[in-house]
């Protein structure tokens, strides 16, 4: 699976739409962000995507991790966000 790459210039609404599409297709998605601005846009996208799936009784969970990547031949550390769908449980 190819991760969704998020930059500081990414539109969070567009990323959220792509995120939901991947999750509907595969059940989970991975996002990569390098830098504080990119991570900010990625987290906003997850928050927006939660609103997209809420009407169907679902929620999204997100787990952060580190990933070693290469950009223009240079090693970098990215944050990856692993996002998957969770069905909301009704409280008694």
PDB file with one MODEL, atoms N, CA, C and O in Angstrom:
MODEL        1
ATOM      1  N   UNK A   1       0.836  -1.189   0.000  1.00  0.00           N
ATOM      2  CA  UNK A   1       0.000   0.000   0.000  1.00  0.00           C
ATOM      3  C   UNK A   1       0.874   1.243   0.000  1.00  0.00           C
ATOM      4  O   UNK A   1       1.851   1.320   0.744  1.00  0.00           O
ATOM      5  N   UNK A   2       0.529   2.203  -0.823  1.00  0.00           N
ATOM      6  CA  UNK A   2       1.242   3.474  -0.850  1.00  0.00           C
ATOM      7  C   UNK A   2       0.609   4.430   0.156  1.00  0.00           C
ATOM      8  O   UNK A   2      -0.610   4.597   0.165  1.00  0.00           O
ATOM      9  N   UNK A   3       1.422   5.058   1.002  1.00  0.00           N
ATOM     10  CA  UNK A   3       0.863   5.992   1.980  1.00  0.00           C
ATOM     11  C   UNK A   3       0.404   7.283   1.320  1.00  0.00           C
ATOM     12  O   UNK A   3       0.918   7.674   0.272  1.00  0.00           O
ATOM     13  N   UNK A   4      -0.566   7.939   1.941  1.00  0.00           N
ATOM     14  CA  UNK A   4      -0.965   9.273   1.512  1.00  0.00           C
ATOM     15  C   UNK A   4       0.085  10.241   2.049  1.00  0.00           C
ATOM     16  O   UNK A   4       0.310  10.312   3.257  1.00  0.00           O
ATOM     17  N   UNK A   5       0.718  10.974   1.163  1.00  0.00           N
ATOM     18  CA  UNK A   5       1.770  11.897   1.578  1.00  0.00           C
ATOM     19  C   UNK A   5       1.163  13.277   1.753  1.00  0.00           C
ATOM     20  O   UNK A   5       0.533  13.817   0.844  1.00  0.00           O
ATOM     21  N   UNK A   6       1.364  13.839   2.939  1.00  0.00           N
ATOM     22  CA  UNK A   6       0.768  15.116   3.295  1.00  0.00           C
ATOM     23  C   UNK A   6       1.883  16.138   3.479  1.00  0.00           C
ATOM     24  O   UNK A   6       2.879  15.864   4.149  1.00  0.00           O
ATOM     25  N   UNK A   7       1.712  17.309   2.887  1.00  0.00           N
ATOM     26  CA  UNK A   7       2.684  18.391   3.062  1.00  0.00           C
ATOM     27  C   UNK A   7       2.024  19.528   3.824  1.00  0.00           C
ATOM     28  O   UNK A   7       0.825  19.499   4.101  1.00  0.00           O
ATOM     29  N   UNK A   8       2.819  20.518   4.153  1.00  0.00           N
ATOM     30  CA  UNK A   8       2.279  21.673   4.874  1.00  0.00           C
ATOM     31  C   UNK A   8       1.332  22.483   3.992  1.00  0.00           C
ATOM     32  O   UNK A   8       0.560  23.297   4.498  1.00  0.00           O
ATOM     33  N   UNK A   9       1.386  22.268   2.681  1.00  0.00           N
ATOM     34  CA  UNK A   9       0.513  22.983   1.739  1.00  0.00           C
ATOM     35  C   UNK A   9      -0.714  22.166   1.339  1.00  0.00           C
ATOM     36  O   UNK A   9      -1.541  22.634   0.556  1.00  0.00           O
ATOM     37  N   UNK A  10      -0.837  20.954   1.868  1.00  0.00           N
ATOM     38  CA  UNK A  10      -1.984  20.104   1.531  1.00  0.00           C
ATOM     39  C   UNK A  10      -3.272  20.707   2.078  1.00  0.00           C
ATOM     40  O   UNK A  10      -3.293  21.278   3.169  1.00  0.00           O
ATOM     41  N   UNK A  11      -4.347  20.570   1.302  1.00  0.00           N
ATOM     42  CA  UNK A  11      -5.657  21.018   1.738  1.00  0.00           C
ATOM     43  C   UNK A  11      -6.256  19.913   2.609  1.00  0.00           C
ATOM     44  O   UNK A  11      -6.474  18.806   2.115  1.00  0.00           O
ATOM     45  N   UNK A  12      -6.529  20.180   3.890  1.00  0.00           N
ATOM     46  CA  UNK A  12      -7.033  19.137   4.782  1.00  0.00           C
ATOM     47  C   UNK A  12      -8.345  18.513   4.320  1.00  0.00           C
ATOM     48  O   UNK A  12      -8.570  17.325   4.550  1.00  0.00           O
ATOM     49  N   UNK A  13      -9.223  19.295   3.668  1.00  0.00           N
ATOM     50  CA  UNK A  13     -10.482  18.732   3.167  1.00  0.00           C
ATOM     51  C   UNK A  13     -10.223  17.722   2.054  1.00  0.00           C
ATOM     52  O   UNK A  13     -10.873  16.678   1.997  1.00  0.00           O
ATOM     53  N   UNK A  14      -9.286  18.028   1.180  1.00  0.00           N
ATOM     54  CA  UNK A  14      -8.942  17.096   0.097  1.00  0.00           C
ATOM     55  C   UNK A  14      -8.290  15.837   0.642  1.00  0.00           C
ATOM     56  O   UNK A  14      -8.581  14.733   0.182  1.00  0.00           O
ATOM     57  N   UNK A  15      -7.409  15.999   1.622  1.00  0.00           N
ATOM     58  CA  UNK A  15      -6.749  14.845   2.230  1.00  0.00           C
ATOM     59  C   UNK A  15      -7.783  13.984   2.949  1.00  0.00           C
ATOM     60  O   UNK A  15      -7.716  12.756   2.893  1.00  0.00           O
ATOM     61  N   UNK A  16      -8.738  14.622   3.626  1.00  0.00           N
ATOM     62  CA  UNK A  16      -9.788  13.881   4.330  1.00  0.00           C
ATOM     63  C   UNK A  16     -10.610  13.049   3.349  1.00  0.00           C
ATOM     64  O   UNK A  16     -10.933  11.896   3.638  1.00  0.00           O
ATOM     65  N   UNK A  17     -10.945  13.612   2.210  1.00  0.00           N
ATOM     66  CA  UNK A  17     -11.694  12.872   1.199  1.00  0.00           C
ATOM     67  C   UNK A  17     -10.915  11.672   0.686  1.00  0.00           C
ATOM     68  O   UNK A  17     -11.464  10.581   0.540  1.00  0.00           O
ATOM     69  N   UNK A  18      -9.632  11.880   0.415  1.00  0.00           N
ATOM     70  CA  UNK A  18      -8.791  10.778  -0.040  1.00  0.00           C
ATOM     71  C   UNK A  18      -8.650   9.718   1.050  1.00  0.00           C
ATOM     72  O   UNK A  18      -8.667   8.521   0.765  1.00  0.00           O
ATOM     73  N   UNK A  19      -8.511  10.161   2.286  1.00  0.00           N
ATOM     74  CA  UNK A  19      -8.378   9.248   3.418  1.00  0.00           C
ATOM     75  C   UNK A  19      -9.604   8.348   3.545  1.00  0.00           C
ATOM     76  O   UNK A  19      -9.470   7.133   3.693  1.00  0.00           O
ATOM     77  N   UNK A  20     -10.787   8.933   3.489  1.00  0.00           N
ATOM     78  CA  UNK A  20     -12.030   8.160   3.605  1.00  0.00           C
ATOM     79  C   UNK A  20     -12.159   7.189   2.427  1.00  0.00           C
ATOM     80  O   UNK A  20     -12.601   6.055   2.610  1.00  0.00           O
ATOM     81  N   UNK A  21     -11.781   7.621   1.232  1.00  0.00           N
ATOM     82  CA  UNK A  21     -11.863   6.743   0.057  1.00  0.00           C
ATOM     83  C   UNK A  21     -10.962   5.520   0.215  1.00  0.00           C
ATOM     84  O   UNK A  21     -11.373   4.402  -0.099  1.00  0.00           O
ATOM     85  N   UNK A  22      -9.739   5.726   0.697  1.00  0.00           N
ATOM     86  CA  UNK A  22      -8.818   4.612   0.902  1.00  0.00           C
ATOM     87  C   UNK A  22      -9.332   3.681   1.995  1.00  0.00           C
ATOM     88  O   UNK A  22      -9.264   2.460   1.855  1.00  0.00           O
ATOM     89  N   UNK A  23      -9.841   4.249   3.072  1.00  0.00           N
ATOM     90  CA  UNK A  23     -10.347   3.428   4.181  1.00  0.00           C
ATOM     91  C   UNK A  23     -11.565   2.619   3.737  1.00  0.00           C
ATOM     92  O   UNK A  23     -11.701   1.455   4.116  1.00  0.00           O
ATOM     93  N   UNK A  24     -12.443   3.211   2.947  1.00  0.00           N
ATOM     94  CA  UNK A  24     -13.615   2.459   2.443  1.00  0.00           C
ATOM     95  C   UNK A  24     -13.168   1.317   1.547  1.00  0.00           C
ATOM     96  O   UNK A  24     -13.785   0.252   1.538  1.00  0.00           O
ATOM     97  N   UNK A  25     -12.091   1.536   0.791  1.00  0.00           N
ATOM     98  CA  UNK A  25     -11.603   0.517  -0.136  1.00  0.00           C
ATOM     99  C   UNK A  25     -10.802  -0.574   0.567  1.00  0.00           C
ATOM    100  O   UNK A  25     -10.969  -1.756   0.268  1.00  0.00           O
ATOM    101  N   UNK A  26      -9.925  -0.179   1.511  1.00  0.00           N
ATOM    102  CA  UNK A  26      -8.990  -1.123   2.113  1.00  0.00           C
ATOM    103  C   UNK A  26      -9.231  -1.396   3.592  1.00  0.00           C
ATOM    104  O   UNK A  26      -8.679  -2.352   4.137  1.00  0.00           O
ATOM    105  N   UNK A  27     -10.039  -0.580   4.248  1.00  0.00           N
ATOM    106  CA  UNK A  27     -10.292  -0.781   5.668  1.00  0.00           C
ATOM    107  C   UNK A  27      -9.331  -0.022   6.573  1.00  0.00           C
ATOM    108  O   UNK A  27      -9.572   0.108   7.773  1.00  0.00           O
ATOM    109  N   UNK A  28      -8.247   0.477   6.001  1.00  0.00           N
ATOM    110  CA  UNK A  28      -7.269   1.258   6.764  1.00  0.00           C
ATOM    111  C   UNK A  28      -6.485   2.127   5.781  1.00  0.00           C
ATOM    112  O   UNK A  28      -6.551   1.926   4.568  1.00  0.00           O
ATOM    113  N   UNK A  29      -5.746   3.090   6.320  1.00  0.00           N
ATOM    114  CA  UNK A  29      -4.900   3.940   5.485  1.00  0.00           C
ATOM    115  C   UNK A  29      -3.681   4.363   6.288  1.00  0.00           C
ATOM    116  O   UNK A  29      -3.697   4.373   7.518  1.00  0.00           O
ATOM    117  N   UNK A  30      -2.630   4.710   5.569  1.00  0.00           N
ATOM    118  CA  UNK A  30      -1.413   5.229   6.185  1.00  0.00           C
ATOM    119  C   UNK A  30      -1.121   6.593   5.571  1.00  0.00           C
ATOM    120  O   UNK A  30      -1.140   6.763   4.352  1.00  0.00           O
ATOM    121  N   UNK A  31      -0.854   7.555   6.439  1.00  0.00           N
ATOM    122  CA  UNK A  31      -0.490   8.895   5.987  1.00  0.00           C
ATOM    123  C   UNK A  31       0.936   9.178   6.446  1.00  0.00           C
ATOM    124  O   UNK A  31       1.337   8.755   7.531  1.00  0.00           O
ATOM    125  N   UNK A  32       1.704   9.892   5.624  1.00  0.00           N
ATOM    126  CA  UNK A  32       3.064  10.285   5.993  1.00  0.00           C
ATOM    127  C   UNK A  32       3.172  11.797   6.001  1.00  0.00           C
ATOM    128  O   UNK A  32       2.656  12.473   5.111  1.00  0.00           O
ATOM    129  N   UNK A  33       3.843  12.322   7.011  1.00  0.00           N
ATOM    130  CA  UNK A  33       4.061  13.760   7.126  1.00  0.00           C
ATOM    131  C   UNK A  33       5.475  14.008   7.633  1.00  0.00           C
ATOM    132  O   UNK A  33       5.937  13.363   8.575  1.00  0.00           O
ATOM    133  N   UNK A  34       6.153  14.957   6.990  1.00  0.00           N
ATOM    134  CA  UNK A  34       7.493  15.353   7.426  1.00  0.00           C
ATOM    135  C   UNK A  34       7.414  16.819   7.837  1.00  0.00           C
ATOM    136  O   UNK A  34       7.156  17.689   7.005  1.00  0.00           O
ATOM    137  N   UNK A  35       7.633  17.085   9.095  1.00  0.00           N
ATOM    138  CA  UNK A  35       7.616  18.459   9.600  1.00  0.00           C
ATOM    139  C   UNK A  35       6.323  18.801  10.312  1.00  0.00           C
ATOM    140  O   UNK A  35       5.293  18.150  10.135  1.00  0.00           O
ATOM    141  N   UNK A  36       6.408  19.840  11.120  1.00  0.00           N
ATOM    142  CA  UNK A  36       5.273  20.243  11.951  1.00  0.00           C
ATOM    143  C   UNK A  36       4.080  20.706  11.127  1.00  0.00           C
ATOM    144  O   UNK A  36       2.941  20.368  11.450  1.00  0.00           O
ATOM    145  N   UNK A  37       4.321  21.472  10.070  1.00  0.00           N
ATOM    146  CA  UNK A  37       3.222  21.964   9.236  1.00  0.00           C
ATOM    147  C   UNK A  37       2.481  20.831   8.549  1.00  0.00           C
ATOM    148  O   UNK A  37       1.252  20.844   8.474  1.00  0.00           O
ATOM    149  N   UNK A  38       3.219  19.855   8.049  1.00  0.00           N
ATOM    150  CA  UNK A  38       2.603  18.710   7.384  1.00  0.00           C
ATOM    151  C   UNK A  38       1.810  17.878   8.382  1.00  0.00           C
ATOM    152  O   UNK A  38       0.707  17.424   8.077  1.00  0.00           O
ATOM    153  N   UNK A  39       2.364  17.678   9.569  1.00  0.00           N
ATOM    154  CA  UNK A  39       1.652  16.923  10.592  1.00  0.00           C
ATOM    155  C   UNK A  39       0.368  17.643  10.998  1.00  0.00           C
ATOM    156  O   UNK A  39      -0.657  16.999  11.225  1.00  0.00           O
ATOM    157  N   UNK A  40       0.416  18.949  11.090  1.00  0.00           N
ATOM    158  CA  UNK A  40      -0.771  19.742  11.419  1.00  0.00           C
ATOM    159  C   UNK A  40      -1.875  19.507  10.391  1.00  0.00           C
ATOM    160  O   UNK A  40      -3.028  19.297  10.766  1.00  0.00           O
ATOM    161  N   UNK A  41      -1.540  19.539   9.100  1.00  0.00           N
ATOM    162  CA  UNK A  41      -2.529  19.325   8.057  1.00  0.00           C
ATOM    163  C   UNK A  41      -3.071  17.897   8.105  1.00  0.00           C
ATOM    164  O   UNK A  41      -4.260  17.679   7.874  1.00  0.00           O
ATOM    165  N   UNK A  42      -2.215  16.933   8.401  1.00  0.00           N
ATOM    166  CA  UNK A  42      -2.634  15.534   8.465  1.00  0.00           C
ATOM    167  C   UNK A  42      -3.624  15.311   9.617  1.00  0.00           C
ATOM    168  O   UNK A  42      -4.625  14.615   9.452  1.00  0.00           O
ATOM    169  N   UNK A  43      -3.341  15.898  10.771  1.00  0.00           N
ATOM    170  CA  UNK A  43      -4.234  15.734  11.929  1.00  0.00           C
ATOM    171  C   UNK A  43      -5.570  16.420  11.665  1.00  0.00           C
ATOM    172  O   UNK A  43      -6.621  15.898  12.038  1.00  0.00           O
ATOM    173  N   UNK A  44      -5.536  17.585  11.025  1.00  0.00           N
ATOM    174  CA  UNK A  44      -6.790  18.250  10.651  1.00  0.00           C
ATOM    175  C   UNK A  44      -7.598  17.366   9.714  1.00  0.00           C
ATOM    176  O   UNK A  44      -8.820  17.276   9.839  1.00  0.00           O
ATOM    177  N   UNK A  45      -6.920  16.714   8.776  1.00  0.00           N
ATOM    178  CA  UNK A  45      -7.606  15.837   7.822  1.00  0.00           C
ATOM    179  C   UNK A  45      -8.278  14.670   8.533  1.00  0.00           C
ATOM    180  O   UNK A  45      -9.390  14.286   8.170  1.00  0.00           O
ATOM    181  N   UNK A  46      -7.622  14.103   9.535  1.00  0.00           N
ATOM    182  CA  UNK A  46      -8.228  13.004  10.292  1.00  0.00           C
ATOM    183  C   UNK A  46      -9.473  13.504  11.017  1.00  0.00           C
ATOM    184  O   UNK A  46     -10.490  12.811  11.040  1.00  0.00           O
ATOM    185  N   UNK A  47      -9.411  14.684  11.604  1.00  0.00           N
ATOM    186  CA  UNK A  47     -10.565  15.249  12.312  1.00  0.00           C
ATOM    187  C   UNK A  47     -11.728  15.481  11.348  1.00  0.00           C
ATOM    188  O   UNK A  47     -12.876  15.190  11.684  1.00  0.00           O
ATOM    189  N   UNK A  48     -11.442  15.998  10.164  1.00  0.00           N
ATOM    190  CA  UNK A  48     -12.485  16.227   9.159  1.00  0.00           C
ATOM    191  C   UNK A  48     -13.057  14.896   8.681  1.00  0.00           C
ATOM    192  O   UNK A  48     -14.272  14.759   8.532  1.00  0.00           O
ATOM    193  N   UNK A  49     -12.197  13.923   8.443  1.00  0.00           N
ATOM    194  CA  UNK A  49     -12.635  12.609   7.973  1.00  0.00           C
ATOM    195  C   UNK A  49     -13.548  11.927   8.993  1.00  0.00           C
ATOM    196  O   UNK A  49     -14.474  11.209   8.615  1.00  0.00           O
ATOM    197  N   UNK A  50     -13.290  12.147  10.276  1.00  0.00           N
ATOM    198  CA  UNK A  50     -14.174  11.584  11.308  1.00  0.00           C
ATOM    199  C   UNK A  50     -15.593  12.087  11.119  1.00  0.00           C
ATOM    200  O   UNK A  50     -16.553  11.337  11.297  1.00  0.00           O
ATOM    201  N   UNK A  51     -15.726  13.356  10.757  1.00  0.00           N
ATOM    202  CA  UNK A  51     -17.053  13.913  10.486  1.00  0.00           C
ATOM    203  C   UNK A  51     -17.704  13.289   9.267  1.00  0.00           C
ATOM    204  O   UNK A  51     -18.927  13.160   9.217  1.00  0.00           O
ATOM    205  N   UNK A  52     -16.901  12.898   8.280  1.00  0.00           N
ATOM    206  CA  UNK A  52     -17.444  12.265   7.079  1.00  0.00           C
ATOM    207  C   UNK A  52     -18.025  10.882   7.378  1.00  0.00           C
ATOM    208  O   UNK A  52     -19.049  10.511   6.804  1.00  0.00           O
ATOM    209  N   UNK A  53     -17.393  10.118   8.262  1.00  0.00           N
ATOM    210  CA  UNK A  53     -17.839   8.743   8.522  1.00  0.00           C
ATOM    211  C   UNK A  53     -18.830   8.643   9.679  1.00  0.00           C
ATOM    212  O   UNK A  53     -19.472   7.606   9.843  1.00  0.00           O
ATOM    213  N   UNK A  54     -18.969   9.690  10.480  1.00  0.00           N
ATOM    214  CA  UNK A  54     -19.845   9.655  11.657  1.00  0.00           C
ATOM    215  C   UNK A  54     -21.306   9.346  11.324  1.00  0.00           C
ATOM    216  O   UNK A  54     -21.927   8.574  12.054  1.00  0.00           O
ATOM    217  N   UNK A  55     -21.889   9.909  10.261  1.00  0.00           N
ATOM    218  CA  UNK A  55     -23.304   9.628   9.977  1.00  0.00           C
ATOM    219  C   UNK A  55     -23.605   8.144   9.732  1.00  0.00           C
ATOM    220  O   UNK A  55     -24.742   7.708   9.916  1.00  0.00           O
ATOM    221  N   UNK A  56     -22.608   7.374   9.324  1.00  0.00           N
ATOM    222  CA  UNK A  56     -22.824   5.947   9.085  1.00  0.00           C
ATOM    223  C   UNK A  56     -22.576   5.115  10.344  1.00  0.00           C
ATOM    224  O   UNK A  56     -22.557   3.886  10.277  1.00  0.00           O
ATOM    225  N   UNK A  57     -22.386   5.773  11.488  1.00  0.00           N
ATOM    226  CA  UNK A  57     -22.193   5.063  12.749  1.00  0.00           C
ATOM    227  C   UNK A  57     -20.778   4.562  12.961  1.00  0.00           C
ATOM    228  O   UNK A  57     -20.548   3.672  13.780  1.00  0.00           O
ATOM    229  N   UNK A  58     -19.827   5.127  12.231  1.00  0.00           N
ATOM    230  CA  UNK A  58     -18.429   4.719  12.361  1.00  0.00           C
ATOM    231  C   UNK A  58     -17.594   5.831  12.961  1.00  0.00           C
ATOM    232  O   UNK A  58     -18.025   6.981  13.045  1.00  0.00           O
ATOM    233  N   UNK A  59     -16.404   5.472  13.372  1.00  0.00           N
ATOM    234  CA  UNK A  59     -15.441   6.429  13.885  1.00  0.00           C
ATOM    235  C   UNK A  59     -14.085   6.028  13.314  1.00  0.00           C
ATOM    236  O   UNK A  59     -13.930   4.921  12.798  1.00  0.00           O
ATOM    237  N   UNK A  60     -13.123   6.905  13.404  1.00  0.00           N
ATOM    238  CA  UNK A  60     -11.769   6.606  12.958  1.00  0.00           C
ATOM    239  C   UNK A  60     -10.844   6.625  14.153  1.00  0.00           C
ATOM    240  O   UNK A  60     -10.974   7.474  15.035  1.00  0.00           O
ATOM    241  N   UNK A  61      -9.916   5.695  14.185  1.00  0.00           N
ATOM    242  CA  UNK A  61      -8.875   5.713  15.197  1.00  0.00           C
ATOM    243  C   UNK A  61      -7.554   5.925  14.490  1.00  0.00           C
ATOM    244  O   UNK A  61      -7.383   5.532  13.336  1.00  0.00           O
ATOM    245  N   UNK A  62      -6.627   6.545  15.186  1.00  0.00           N
ATOM    246  CA  UNK A  62      -5.367   6.949  14.579  1.00  0.00           C
ATOM    247  C   UNK A  62      -4.227   6.617  15.530  1.00  0.00           C
ATOM    248  O   UNK A  62      -4.270   6.949  16.715  1.00  0.00           O
ATOM    249  N   UNK A  63      -3.211   5.958  14.995  1.00  0.00           N
ATOM    250  CA  UNK A  63      -2.034   5.612  15.795  1.00  0.00           C
ATOM    251  C   UNK A  63      -0.797   6.187  15.107  1.00  0.00           C
ATOM    252  O   UNK A  63      -0.543   5.883  13.941  1.00  0.00           O
ATOM    253  N   UNK A  64      -0.021   7.017  15.819  1.00  0.00           N
ATOM    254  CA  UNK A  64       1.192   7.588  15.219  1.00  0.00           C
ATOM    255  C   UNK A  64       2.382   6.639  15.349  1.00  0.00           C
ATOM    256  O   UNK A  64       2.461   5.839  16.281  1.00  0.00           O
ATOM    257  N   UNK A  65       3.297   6.748  14.399  1.00  0.00           N
ATOM    258  CA  UNK A  65       4.535   5.965  14.421  1.00  0.00           C
ATOM    259  C   UNK A  65       5.588   6.729  13.624  1.00  0.00           C
ATOM    260  O   UNK A  65       5.267   7.681  12.913  1.00  0.00           O
ATOM    261  N   UNK A  66       6.833   6.313  13.744  1.00  0.00           N
ATOM    262  CA  UNK A  66       7.910   6.918  12.965  1.00  0.00           C
ATOM    263  C   UNK A  66       8.222   6.043  11.762  1.00  0.00           C
ATOM    264  O   UNK A  66       8.028   4.828  11.791  1.00  0.00           O
ATOM    265  N   UNK A  67       8.707   6.680  10.704  1.00  0.00           N
ATOM    266  CA  UNK A  67       9.132   5.953   9.503  1.00  0.00           C
ATOM    267  C   UNK A  67      10.382   6.624   8.963  1.00  0.00           C
ATOM    268  O   UNK A  67      10.448   7.851   8.883  1.00  0.00           O
ATOM    269  N   UNK A  68      11.369   5.829   8.594  1.00  0.00           N
ATOM    270  CA  UNK A  68      12.568   6.349   7.942  1.00  0.00           C
ATOM    271  C   UNK A  68      12.307   6.358   6.443  1.00  0.00           C
ATOM    272  O   UNK A  68      12.016   5.318   5.853  1.00  0.00           O
ATOM    273  N   UNK A  69      12.412   7.537   5.825  1.00  0.00           N
ATOM    274  CA  UNK A  69      12.151   7.668   4.399  1.00  0.00           C
ATOM    275  C   UNK A  69      13.321   8.391   3.733  1.00  0.00           C
ATOM    276  O   UNK A  69      14.219   8.903   4.402  1.00  0.00           O
ATOM    277  N   UNK A  70      13.289   8.418   2.407  1.00  0.00           N
ATOM    278  CA  UNK A  70      14.323   9.110   1.644  1.00  0.00           C
ATOM    279  C   UNK A  70      13.663  10.144   0.749  1.00  0.00           C
ATOM    280  O   UNK A  70      12.745   9.829  -0.008  1.00  0.00           O
ATOM    281  N   UNK A  71      14.133  11.374   0.838  1.00  0.00           N
ATOM    282  CA  UNK A  71      13.643  12.463  -0.004  1.00  0.00           C
ATOM    283  C   UNK A  71      14.843  13.074  -0.714  1.00  0.00           C
ATOM    284  O   UNK A  71      15.762  13.582  -0.072  1.00  0.00           O
ATOM    285  N   UNK A  72      14.828  13.023  -2.037  1.00  0.00           N
ATOM    286  CA  UNK A  72      15.937  13.542  -2.851  1.00  0.00           C
ATOM    287  C   UNK A  72      17.283  12.971  -2.418  1.00  0.00           C
ATOM    288  O   UNK A  72      18.276  13.693  -2.337  1.00  0.00           O
ATOM    289  N   UNK A  73      17.304  11.677  -2.144  1.00  0.00           N
ATOM    290  CA  UNK A  73      18.541  11.003  -1.760  1.00  0.00           C
ATOM    291  C   UNK A  73      18.990  11.255  -0.336  1.00  0.00           C
ATOM    292  O   UNK A  73      20.068  10.814   0.063  1.00  0.00           O
ATOM    293  N   UNK A  74      18.185  11.953   0.429  1.00  0.00           N
ATOM    294  CA  UNK A  74      18.529  12.293   1.818  1.00  0.00           C
ATOM    295  C   UNK A  74      17.604  11.552   2.778  1.00  0.00           C
ATOM    296  O   UNK A  74      16.385  11.566   2.606  1.00  0.00           O
ATOM    297  N   UNK A  75      18.178  10.910   3.781  1.00  0.00           N
ATOM    298  CA  UNK A  75      17.387  10.206   4.781  1.00  0.00           C
ATOM    299  C   UNK A  75      16.667  11.169   5.704  1.00  0.00           C
ATOM    300  O   UNK A  75      17.267  12.118   6.209  1.00  0.00           O
ATOM    301  N   UNK A  76      15.380  10.928   5.927  1.00  0.00           N
ATOM    302  CA  UNK A  76      14.572  11.772   6.810  1.00  0.00           C
ATOM    303  C   UNK A  76      13.721  10.876   7.702  1.00  0.00           C
ATOM    304  O   UNK A  76      13.500   9.705   7.392  1.00  0.00           O
ATOM    305  N   UNK A  77      13.257  11.424   8.787  1.00  0.00           N
ATOM    306  CA  UNK A  77      12.310  10.725   9.646  1.00  0.00           C
ATOM    307  C   UNK A  77      10.953  11.367   9.456  1.00  0.00           C
ATOM    308  O   UNK A  77      10.786  12.574   9.633  1.00  0.00           O
ATOM    309  N   UNK A  78       9.993  10.548   9.096  1.00  0.00           N
ATOM    310  CA  UNK A  78       8.622  11.024   8.911  1.00  0.00           C
ATOM    311  C   UNK A  78       7.755  10.487  10.042  1.00  0.00           C
ATOM    312  O   UNK A  78       8.076   9.481  10.673  1.00  0.00           O
ATOM    313  N   UNK A  79       6.672  11.171  10.275  1.00  0.00           N
ATOM    314  CA  UNK A  79       5.642  10.632  11.155  1.00  0.00           C
ATOM    315  C   UNK A  79       4.611   9.987  10.263  1.00  0.00           C
ATOM    316  O   UNK A  79       4.163  10.583   9.283  1.00  0.00           O
ATOM    317  N   UNK A  80       4.234   8.768  10.602  1.00  0.00           N
ATOM    318  CA  UNK A  80       3.149   8.145   9.855  1.00  0.00           C
ATOM    319  C   UNK A  80       1.970   7.980  10.785  1.00  0.00           C
ATOM    320  O   UNK A  80       2.115   7.656  11.964  1.00  0.00           O
ATOM    321  N   UNK A  81       0.820   8.209  10.233  1.00  0.00           N
ATOM    322  CA  UNK A  81      -0.416   8.056  10.978  1.00  0.00           C
ATOM    323  C   UNK A  81      -1.158   6.874  10.376  1.00  0.00           C
ATOM    324  O   UNK A  81      -1.529   6.897   9.202  1.00  0.00           O
ATOM    325  N   UNK A  82      -1.371   5.858  11.170  1.00  0.00           N
ATOM    326  CA  UNK A  82      -2.126   4.692  10.742  1.00  0.00           C
ATOM    327  C   UNK A  82      -3.578   4.918  11.165  1.00  0.00           C
ATOM    328  O   UNK A  82      -3.872   5.054  12.352  1.00  0.00           O
ATOM    329  N   UNK A  83      -4.469   4.956  10.196  1.00  0.00           N
ATOM    330  CA  UNK A  83      -5.867   5.299  10.460  1.00  0.00           C
ATOM    331  C   UNK A  83      -6.743   4.142  10.017  1.00  0.00           C
ATOM    332  O   UNK A  83      -6.577   3.609   8.920  1.00  0.00           O
ATOM    333  N   UNK A  84      -7.678   3.757  10.877  1.00  0.00           N
ATOM    334  CA  UNK A  84      -8.622   2.706  10.499  1.00  0.00           C
ATOM    335  C   UNK A  84     -10.001   3.004  11.058  1.00  0.00           C
ATOM    336  O   UNK A  84     -10.163   3.792  11.990  1.00  0.00           O
ATOM    337  N   UNK A  85     -10.980   2.357  10.468  1.00  0.00           N
ATOM    338  CA  UNK A  85     -12.374   2.554  10.843  1.00  0.00           C
ATOM    339  C   UNK A  85     -12.712   1.688  12.052  1.00  0.00           C
ATOM    340  O   UNK A  85     -12.230   0.564  12.190  1.00  0.00           O
ATOM    341  N   UNK A  86     -13.542   2.235  12.913  1.00  0.00           N
ATOM    342  CA  UNK A  86     -14.043   1.494  14.069  1.00  0.00           C
ATOM    343  C   UNK A  86     -15.546   1.769  14.162  1.00  0.00           C
ATOM    344  O   UNK A  86     -15.990   2.913  14.065  1.00  0.00           O
ATOM    345  N   UNK A  87     -16.303   0.716  14.348  1.00  0.00           N
ATOM    346  CA  UNK A  87     -17.734   0.868  14.531  1.00  0.00           C
ATOM    347  C   UNK A  87     -17.998   1.334  15.953  1.00  0.00           C
ATOM    348  O   UNK A  87     -17.477   0.769  16.915  1.00  0.00           O
ATOM    349  N   UNK A  88     -18.799   2.352  16.068  1.00  0.00           N
ATOM    350  CA  UNK A  88     -19.119   2.872  17.406  1.00  0.00           C
ATOM    351  C   UNK A  88     -19.992   1.881  18.144  1.00  0.00           C
ATOM    352  O   UNK A  88     -20.918   1.300  17.579  1.00  0.00           O
ATOM    353  N   UNK A  89     -19.678   1.697  19.421  1.00  0.00           N
ATOM    354  CA  UNK A  89     -20.480   0.812  20.269  1.00  0.00           C
ATOM    355  C   UNK A  89     -21.507   1.640  21.015  1.00  0.00           C
ATOM    356  O   UNK A  89     -21.201   2.719  21.521  1.00  0.00           O
ATOM    357  N   UNK A  90     -22.706   1.138  21.081  1.00  0.00           N
ATOM    358  CA  UNK A  90     -23.752   1.826  21.794  1.00  0.00           C
ATOM    359  C   UNK A  90     -23.544   1.656  23.295  1.00  0.00           C
ATOM    360  O   UNK A  90     -23.236   0.556  23.753  1.00  0.00           O
ATOM    361  N   UNK A  91     -23.707   2.722  24.060  1.00  0.00           N
ATOM    362  CA  UNK A  91     -23.596   2.598  25.514  1.00  0.00           C
ATOM    363  C   UNK A  91     -24.939   2.134  26.070  1.00  0.00           C
ATOM    364  O   UNK A  91     -25.996   2.457  25.529  1.00  0.00           O
ATOM    365  N   UNK A  92     -24.880   1.377  27.152  1.00  0.00           N
ATOM    366  CA  UNK A  92     -26.106   0.825  27.755  1.00  0.00           C
ATOM    367  C   UNK A  92     -26.764   1.804  28.664  1.00  0.00           C
ATOM    368  O   UNK A  92     -27.803   1.501  29.250  1.00  0.00           O
TER     369      UNK A  92
ENDMDL
END
